[in-house]
Amino acid sequence: MSTLKDRKEAFVTGLEGGSIMEINIVTSVALTGYFCWNIIRYYSQDGSVSTLVDFCLNWVALLLSITIYSSDAYLLTNLLVLPSIYLFGFNYWSRSSIKSSKTEETQQHKKDPFLLEKKPFLSAYRSGMLIITCLAILAVDFEIFPRRFAKVETWGTSLMDLGVGSFVFSNGVVSARALFKEKLRPSNSKTSAIKKIIGGFRSGVTLLVLGLCRLYFVKNLEYQEHVTEYGVHWNFFITLSLLPPVLVILDPLTAYIPQCIFALSFSLCYEYFMIKDDKFLNYLILSDRSNIFNANREGIVSFIGYCSIFLWGQTIGFFVLGNKKTVNNLYRCSTQVIGEDKNQQRSKWTRLTSVSPITGLFIWFCIFFVTFEIISNIHPNTVSRRFANLPYTIWVATYNTGFLLGYAFVDKMFGNSASNYKLPILLESMNCNGLAMFLLSNVTTGLINMSMSTIDANAYVSISVLLAYAAYLALVSWFLYNRKIFIKL
């Protein structure tokens, strides 16, 4: 007779995923919730939205989209967005406050030097991604969560496969902030390459410890594990811990070669070996686990792909984080503002590659989308999160760039900006303690799995547990934010 552990492992093994279109529709509920919150805030009498409405729009709606409404995501989206569109279209042109605040902001914006800004659309995007990730890591253990949303075995696309890549991509976006800060330092106080590498290792130590702790508990508490996900000993925390120290080594070279070139080169070189010789691919899929490398080959080889995703995220951060357009920020980190010296002539290339956030996101989205379509038609294999191959890295970059563009449009529509920072309190609280909440969600998921048989729970029990879990995480994040407790891991 199979043990509960065996049943749970079989529950997440051998899956083939679902369609990219369905994933986009289901996850777009996060963007829809942000849009609806702005509608309610903008047209409310006092400009505020209750925390309960915030929770329903930004937590409950996402939970419903991956469970009860998983087969009716169009219906859920329409139930949220159609009343909002009607309200917006009916009232928008009768209100002038957006236009006036926007003009005032533009006039002030021209006087400011180059600064790194905290932008509502970026915070909302990161928080929405964190929320659906935290919800999915527990929901996947219940039958109410469709198997097509769980991580695939080797080839295919699923919501949870996209989640891990999106987590790395968003970390890459915000990591560009450190590169800007280094450039803004006086030349006599620049950080040496050795100190950067040491700092990179220090920033990864906490995550490495968390990864080792997870390994210990999984091996000693009879918790279910899916070996082909990352390997016998490897896990996602270990991947996250190694990204900063490894990629900081590239910093001296990025003064001459943009991050996007490295990102593409990593994926192409890796893909060349996967396609060139079937022996390499057969080894990755079929080899035994007789030594430490073989035992963890998925985590080791996929690390190359995650490095690429991280660097794509950094590239997006170059034109998203600042308050002004800088020279060639479409593909490189620059603090030289366009237009400061009116007498200085700029080449056509410089003018084309010095972009605002919305323009840059649109350009990169088009590039990624076309590239993914071409690769999908000529590539002998499809997307593989297990090995983080080229189709996977481009898919993750396309999705995240597109959704960032959507969030940026919402902010543009409602006049949200760094100087007019408006964000749902539950999104802001998740954003301020993102990694800590991700860790808490992993711990809570483990405790729930050890206290009940999740795969035997009926729909009523499942949704009740998941709602309680969502409320608990939202409450903890709100409490930490309200007490100004910001945990940096």
C-alpha positions as CSV (number, residue, x, y, z in Angstrom):
1,M,0.0,0.0,0.0
2,S,1.3,3.5,-0.9
3,T,2.2,5.8,1.9
4,L,0.8,9.3,2.0
5,K,4.2,10.7,1.0
6,D,4.3,8.4,-2.1
7,R,0.7,9.6,-3.0
8,K,1.7,13.2,-2.6
9,E,4.8,12.8,-4.8
10,A,2.8,11.0,-7.4
11,F,0.3,13.9,-7.3
12,V,2.9,16.3,-8.6
13,T,4.9,13.9,-10.9
14,G,4.6,13.4,-14.6
15,L,2.5,16.5,-15.4
16,E,2.4,18.1,-18.8
17,G,1.1,21.6,-18.0
18,G,-1.4,23.8,-20.0
19,S,-1.6,26.6,-22.5
20,I,0.3,29.9,-22.3
21,M,-3.0,31.7,-23.2
22,E,-4.7,30.2,-20.1
23,I,-1.8,31.1,-17.9
24,N,-2.0,34.7,-19.1
25,I,-5.7,34.9,-18.5
26,V,-5.5,33.4,-15.0
27,T,-2.6,35.6,-13.8
28,S,-4.1,38.7,-15.4
29,V,-6.6,38.7,-12.5
30,A,-3.7,40.4,-10.5
31,L,-3.5,43.2,-13.0
32,T,-7.3,43.4,-13.1
33,G,-7.5,43.7,-9.3
34,Y,-5.0,46.5,-9.3
35,F,-7.0,48.3,-12.0
36,C,-10.3,47.9,-10.1
37,W,-8.7,49.1,-6.9
38,N,-7.6,52.3,-8.7
39,I,-11.1,52.7,-10.1
40,I,-12.7,52.4,-6.6
41,R,-10.1,54.7,-5.0
42,Y,-10.3,57.3,-7.6
43,Y,-14.1,57.6,-7.6
44,S,-14.6,57.2,-3.8
45,Q,-15.5,60.2,-1.9
46,D,-12.5,60.3,0.4
47,G,-10.0,58.6,-2.0
48,S,-9.6,55.5,0.1
49,V,-10.4,51.8,-0.2
50,S,-11.1,49.5,2.7
51,T,-8.6,46.8,3.6
52,L,-11.3,44.2,3.2
53,V,-11.9,45.3,-0.4
54,D,-8.2,45.4,-0.9
55,F,-7.9,41.8,0.3
56,C,-10.8,40.6,-1.9
57,L,-9.3,42.2,-5.0
58,N,-5.6,41.4,-4.5
59,W,-5.8,38.1,-2.6
60,V,-9.2,36.4,-2.9
61,A,-9.6,37.1,-6.6
62,L,-6.2,35.5,-7.3
63,L,-7.0,32.5,-5.2
64,L,-10.3,32.0,-7.0
65,S,-8.6,32.3,-10.4
66,I,-6.3,29.3,-9.6
67,T,-9.0,27.2,-7.9
68,I,-12.8,27.5,-8.3
69,Y,-12.6,29.8,-11.4
70,S,-9.6,28.0,-13.0
71,S,-11.8,26.8,-15.9
72,D,-13.8,30.1,-16.0
73,A,-11.0,32.7,-15.8
74,Y,-12.7,34.7,-18.5
75,L,-15.8,34.9,-16.4
76,L,-13.9,36.0,-13.2
77,T,-12.0,38.6,-15.2
78,N,-15.2,40.0,-16.7
79,L,-16.9,40.0,-13.4
80,L,-14.1,42.2,-12.1
81,V,-13.3,44.4,-15.1
82,L,-16.5,45.1,-16.9
83,P,-18.1,47.1,-14.1
84,S,-14.8,48.9,-13.7
85,I,-14.5,49.8,-17.3
86,Y,-18.1,51.1,-17.4
87,L,-17.4,53.2,-14.3
88,F,-14.2,54.5,-15.7
89,G,-15.5,55.3,-19.2
90,F,-18.6,57.0,-17.7
91,N,-16.7,59.3,-15.3
92,Y,-13.1,59.7,-16.7
93,W,-13.7,62.6,-19.0
94,S,-15.7,64.6,-16.4
95,R,-12.7,64.6,-14.1
96,S,-9.8,67.0,-14.6
97,S,-7.7,66.2,-11.5
98,I,-5.6,63.6,-13.3
99,K,-4.6,66.0,-16.0
100,S,-3.8,68.8,-13.6
101,S,-1.8,66.7,-11.3
102,K,0.1,65.2,-14.2
103,T,1.0,68.7,-15.5
104,E,2.2,69.8,-12.1
105,E,4.2,66.6,-11.8
106,T,5.8,67.1,-15.2
107,Q,6.9,70.6,-14.4
108,Q,8.5,69.4,-11.1
109,H,10.0,66.4,-12.9
110,K,12.0,68.7,-15.2
111,K,13.8,70.4,-12.3
112,D,14.8,67.2,-10.5
113,P,18.3,65.5,-11.0
114,F,18.5,61.9,-11.9
115,L,17.1,59.9,-8.9
116,L,16.1,56.3,-8.3
117,E,12.3,56.2,-7.6
118,K,9.9,53.9,-6.0
119,K,7.2,53.5,-8.6
120,P,3.7,52.2,-7.9
121,F,3.4,49.9,-11.0
122,L,6.7,48.1,-10.2
123,S,5.7,47.6,-6.6
124,A,2.2,46.3,-7.6
125,Y,3.7,44.0,-10.2
126,R,6.2,42.5,-7.7
127,S,3.5,42.1,-5.0
128,G,1.0,40.5,-7.4
129,M,3.7,38.0,-8.5
130,L,4.6,37.2,-4.8
131,I,0.9,36.8,-3.8
132,I,0.1,34.3,-6.6
133,T,3.4,32.4,-5.9
134,C,2.6,32.2,-2.2
135,L,-0.9,31.0,-2.9
136,A,0.2,28.4,-5.5
137,I,2.8,26.7,-3.4
138,L,0.1,25.6,-0.9
139,A,-2.8,25.3,-3.4
140,V,-0.8,22.8,-5.5
141,D,-1.2,20.2,-2.7
142,F,-5.0,20.3,-3.0
143,E,-7.1,18.6,-5.7
144,I,-9.0,21.9,-6.2
145,F,-5.8,23.2,-7.8
146,P,-5.8,22.0,-11.5
147,R,-2.9,19.7,-12.3
148,R,-2.2,21.7,-15.5
149,F,-1.1,24.6,-13.3
150,A,1.5,22.5,-11.4
151,K,5.1,22.2,-12.5
152,V,5.6,20.0,-15.5
153,E,7.9,17.0,-15.5
154,T,10.2,18.1,-18.4
155,W,8.5,19.8,-21.3
156,G,5.6,22.2,-21.3
157,T,4.3,25.4,-19.7
158,S,2.4,25.9,-16.5
159,L,1.5,28.6,-14.0
160,M,4.0,27.4,-11.4
161,D,6.8,27.0,-13.9
162,L,6.3,30.6,-14.8
163,G,6.2,31.6,-11.1
164,V,9.8,30.6,-10.3
165,G,11.2,32.3,-13.4
166,S,9.2,35.5,-12.6
167,F,10.5,35.5,-9.1
168,V,14.1,35.6,-10.5
169,F,13.2,38.2,-13.2
170,S,11.7,40.6,-10.6
171,N,14.8,40.2,-8.4
172,G,16.9,41.1,-11.5
173,V,14.8,44.3,-12.1
174,V,15.3,45.6,-8.5
175,S,19.0,44.5,-8.5
176,A,19.7,47.2,-11.1
177,R,19.2,49.7,-8.3
178,A,22.6,48.6,-6.8
179,L,24.3,49.2,-10.2
180,F,22.8,52.7,-10.4
181,K,23.9,53.5,-6.8
182,E,27.5,52.4,-7.6
183,K,27.5,54.7,-10.7
184,L,26.3,57.6,-8.7
185,R,29.1,57.3,-6.2
186,P,32.1,59.7,-6.5
187,S,35.0,58.2,-8.4
188,N,37.2,58.1,-5.3
189,S,34.7,56.0,-3.3
190,K,33.9,53.3,-5.9
191,T,33.6,49.8,-4.5
192,S,36.4,47.5,-5.6
193,A,35.8,44.3,-7.5
194,I,36.9,42.2,-4.6
195,K,34.5,43.9,-2.2
196,K,31.7,43.5,-4.7
197,I,32.3,39.8,-4.9
198,I,32.5,39.5,-1.1
199,G,29.3,41.5,-0.8
200,G,27.6,39.3,-3.3
201,F,28.5,36.2,-1.3
202,R,27.3,37.8,1.9
203,S,23.9,38.7,0.3
204,G,23.5,35.0,-0.7
205,V,24.5,33.5,2.6
206,T,21.1,33.9,4.2
207,L,19.3,32.3,1.3
208,L,21.9,29.5,1.2
209,V,21.3,28.7,4.9
210,L,17.5,28.7,4.2
211,G,18.1,26.3,1.3
212,L,20.1,24.0,3.5
213,C,17.5,24.2,6.3
214,R,14.8,23.2,3.8
215,L,16.9,20.3,2.6
216,Y,17.4,19.1,6.2
217,F,13.6,19.2,7.0
218,V,12.6,17.6,3.7
219,K,15.0,14.7,4.3
220,N,14.2,14.2,8.0
221,L,10.5,14.9,8.3
222,E,9.2,12.6,5.5
223,Y,8.0,15.6,3.5
224,Q,7.2,14.9,-0.1
225,E,9.8,15.8,-2.6
226,H,10.0,15.9,-6.4
227,V,13.5,14.9,-7.3
228,T,13.4,15.9,-11.0
229,E,12.4,19.5,-10.0
230,Y,15.9,20.6,-9.0
231,G,17.7,17.4,-7.9
232,V,18.2,15.4,-4.8
233,H,19.8,18.1,-2.7
234,W,19.3,21.3,-4.7
235,N,16.2,23.6,-4.2
236,F,15.1,27.1,-5.4
237,F,16.6,28.8,-2.3
238,I,20.0,27.6,-3.4
239,T,19.5,28.9,-6.9
240,L,18.5,32.3,-5.5
241,S,21.5,32.3,-3.1
242,L,24.1,31.8,-5.9
243,L,22.8,34.4,-8.3
244,P,24.2,37.6,-6.7
245,P,27.8,36.3,-6.1
246,V,28.1,34.6,-9.5
247,L,26.7,37.5,-11.5
248,V,28.6,40.2,-9.6
249,I,31.7,38.7,-11.3
250,L,30.3,40.1,-14.6
251,D,30.2,43.7,-13.3
252,P,33.6,44.8,-14.7
253,L,32.7,43.4,-18.1
254,T,29.3,45.1,-18.3
255,A,31.1,48.4,-18.8
256,Y,31.9,47.2,-22.2
257,I,29.3,44.4,-22.9
258,P,25.6,45.1,-21.9
259,Q,23.8,42.6,-19.6
260,C,21.4,41.7,-22.4
261,I,24.2,40.4,-24.5
262,F,25.4,38.2,-21.7
263,A,21.8,37.0,-21.1
264,L,21.4,36.0,-24.7
265,S,24.9,34.4,-24.9
266,F,24.3,32.3,-21.8
267,S,21.1,30.9,-23.2
268,L,22.4,30.3,-26.7
269,C,25.6,28.6,-25.6
270,Y,23.6,26.3,-23.2
271,E,21.0,25.6,-25.9
272,Y,23.7,24.8,-28.5
273,F,24.9,21.9,-26.3
274,M,21.3,20.7,-25.7
275,I,20.5,20.6,-29.4
276,K,23.8,19.6,-30.9
277,D,24.1,16.2,-29.2
278,D,21.3,14.0,-28.1
279,K,23.7,12.4,-25.6
280,F,23.7,15.5,-23.5
281,L,20.0,15.7,-23.4
282,N,19.6,12.0,-22.7
283,Y,22.1,12.4,-19.8
284,L,20.0,15.3,-18.4
285,I,16.8,13.3,-18.5
286,L,17.8,9.6,-18.0
287,S,21.1,9.5,-16.2
288,D,21.3,7.9,-12.8
289,R,22.1,9.9,-9.7
290,S,25.3,8.2,-8.7
291,N,27.4,11.2,-7.7
292,I,26.7,14.7,-6.3
293,F,26.7,16.4,-9.8
294,N,24.4,13.8,-11.3
295,A,22.1,13.9,-8.3
296,N,21.6,17.6,-8.7
297,R,22.0,18.1,-12.5
298,E,18.7,19.9,-12.9
299,G,19.5,22.6,-10.4
300,I,23.1,23.0,-11.7
301,V,22.3,23.2,-15.4
302,S,19.2,25.3,-15.0
303,F,21.2,27.8,-13.0
304,I,22.6,29.0,-16.4
305,G,19.1,29.8,-17.6
306,Y,18.2,31.6,-14.3
307,C,21.3,33.7,-14.7
308,S,20.0,34.7,-18.1
309,I,16.5,35.5,-16.7
310,F,18.1,37.6,-13.9
311,L,20.2,39.6,-16.4
312,W,17.1,40.2,-18.6
313,G,15.4,41.6,-15.5
314,Q,18.4,43.9,-14.8
315,T,18.1,45.2,-18.4
316,I,14.5,46.2,-17.8
317,G,15.5,47.8,-14.6
318,F,17.8,50.3,-16.4
319,F,14.9,52.3,-17.8
320,V,12.2,51.4,-15.2
321,L,13.9,52.6,-11.9
322,G,15.0,56.1,-12.7
323,N,13.0,59.3,-12.8
324,K,14.4,60.4,-16.1
325,K,15.5,59.1,-19.5
326,T,19.2,58.3,-19.5
327,V,21.6,57.7,-22.4
328,N,21.1,54.3,-24.0
329,N,19.1,53.0,-21.0
330,L,17.2,50.6,-23.2
331,Y,20.1,48.2,-22.9
332,R,22.7,49.7,-20.5
333,C,23.0,51.2,-17.0
334,S,23.5,54.9,-17.4
335,T,23.0,58.0,-15.1
336,Q,23.7,60.5,-17.9
337,V,20.4,62.3,-18.4
338,I,19.1,63.0,-22.0
339,G,18.4,66.7,-22.6
340,E,20.4,68.2,-19.7
341,D,22.9,69.8,-22.2
342,K,20.7,71.4,-24.9
343,N,23.8,72.2,-27.0
344,Q,24.9,68.6,-27.1
345,Q,24.0,66.7,-30.2
346,R,22.8,63.1,-29.8
347,S,23.0,60.5,-32.5
348,K,19.9,58.9,-33.9
349,W,20.8,55.6,-32.1
350,T,21.1,57.4,-28.8
351,R,17.8,59.1,-29.2
352,L,16.1,55.7,-30.2
353,T,17.7,53.8,-27.2
354,S,17.1,56.4,-24.6
355,V,13.6,55.6,-23.5
356,S,10.9,56.2,-20.9
357,P,9.6,53.1,-18.9
358,I,6.5,52.6,-21.1
359,T,8.4,53.0,-24.3
360,G,11.2,50.7,-23.2
361,L,8.8,48.0,-21.9
362,F,6.9,48.1,-25.2
363,I,10.0,47.8,-27.3
364,W,11.4,44.9,-25.3
365,F,8.0,43.2,-25.1
366,C,7.8,43.3,-28.9
367,I,11.4,41.9,-29.2
368,F,10.7,39.1,-26.7
369,F,7.3,38.2,-28.2
370,V,8.6,38.0,-31.8
371,T,11.7,36.0,-30.6
372,F,9.6,33.6,-28.7
373,E,7.2,33.0,-31.7
374,I,10.2,32.3,-33.9
375,I,11.9,30.0,-31.5
376,S,8.6,28.1,-30.9
377,N,8.3,27.4,-34.6
378,I,11.9,26.3,-35.3
379,H,13.0,24.8,-32.0
380,P,13.1,21.0,-31.8
381,N,12.0,21.1,-28.2
382,T,9.5,23.2,-26.3
383,V,9.7,25.1,-23.0
384,S,11.5,23.3,-20.2
385,R,11.5,24.9,-16.7
386,R,13.4,21.8,-15.5
387,F,16.4,22.8,-17.5
388,A,15.6,26.5,-18.0
389,N,16.3,26.3,-21.7
390,L,16.2,29.2,-24.2
391,P,12.4,28.9,-24.9
392,Y,11.8,29.1,-21.1
393,T,14.0,32.1,-20.5
394,I,12.4,34.1,-23.4
395,W,8.9,33.0,-22.3
396,V,9.5,34.3,-18.8
397,A,11.0,37.6,-20.1
398,T,8.1,38.1,-22.5
399,Y,5.4,37.5,-19.9
400,N,7.0,39.7,-17.2
401,T,7.8,42.6,-19.6
402,G,4.2,42.4,-21.0
403,F,2.6,42.5,-17.5
404,L,4.9,45.3,-16.3
405,L,3.7,47.2,-19.4
406,G,0.1,46.6,-18.3
407,Y,0.8,47.8,-14.8
408,A,2.6,50.9,-16.2
409,F,-0.4,51.7,-18.3
410,V,-2.7,51.5,-15.3
411,D,-0.5,54.0,-13.4
412,K,-0.4,56.3,-16.5
413,M,-4.2,56.1,-16.7
414,F,-4.7,57.2,-13.0
415,G,-1.8,59.6,-12.7
416,N,0.1,57.4,-10.2
417,S,3.8,58.1,-10.0
418,A,6.7,58.3,-7.5
419,S,5.5,61.7,-6.4
420,N,1.9,60.6,-6.4
421,Y,2.4,57.2,-4.9
422,K,-0.9,55.3,-4.6
423,L,-0.8,51.5,-3.9
424,P,-3.1,49.1,-2.1
425,I,-1.9,48.7,1.5
426,L,-1.8,44.9,1.2
427,L,0.4,45.1,-2.0
428,E,2.7,47.6,-0.4
429,S,3.1,45.5,2.7
430,M,4.0,42.4,0.6
431,N,6.5,44.4,-1.4
432,C,8.3,45.7,1.7
433,N,8.8,42.2,3.1
434,G,8.7,40.1,0.0
435,L,11.4,37.5,0.6
436,A,10.4,37.2,4.3
437,M,6.8,36.5,3.3
438,F,7.9,34.0,0.7
439,L,9.9,32.2,3.4
440,L,6.9,32.3,5.8
441,S,4.6,30.9,3.1
442,N,7.0,28.0,2.6
443,V,7.2,27.3,6.3
444,T,3.4,27.6,6.7
445,T,2.9,25.3,3.6
446,G,5.1,22.6,5.3
447,L,3.2,22.9,8.6
448,I,-0.2,22.5,6.9
449,N,1.0,19.6,4.8
450,M,2.2,17.8,8.0
451,S,-1.0,18.5,9.9
452,M,-3.5,17.3,7.3
453,S,-3.9,15.1,4.2
454,T,-4.3,17.9,1.7
455,I,-4.9,15.6,-1.3
456,D,-7.9,14.0,0.5
457,A,-9.6,17.3,1.3
458,N,-12.9,18.1,-0.4
459,A,-13.5,21.3,-2.2
460,Y,-15.1,23.0,0.8
461,V,-12.3,22.2,3.2
462,S,-9.7,23.1,0.6
463,I,-11.0,26.5,-0.2
464,S,-11.5,27.2,3.6
465,V,-7.9,26.3,4.4
466,L,-6.6,28.3,1.5
467,L,-8.7,31.4,2.4
468,A,-7.4,31.1,6.0
469,Y,-3.9,30.8,4.7
470,A,-4.3,33.8,2.5
471,A,-5.8,35.9,5.3
472,Y,-2.9,34.8,7.6
473,L,-0.2,35.9,5.2
474,A,-2.0,39.2,4.4
475,L,-2.4,39.9,8.1
476,V,1.2,39.2,8.9
477,S,2.5,41.3,6.0
478,W,0.1,44.2,7.0
479,F,1.2,43.9,10.7
480,L,4.9,44.1,9.8
481,Y,4.3,47.1,7.5
482,N,2.1,48.9,10.0
483,R,4.8,48.5,12.7
484,K,7.5,49.6,10.2
485,I,9.3,46.2,10.5
486,F,11.2,45.5,7.3
487,I,13.0,42.2,7.2
488,K,15.9,42.1,4.8
489,L,17.2,38.6,4.0
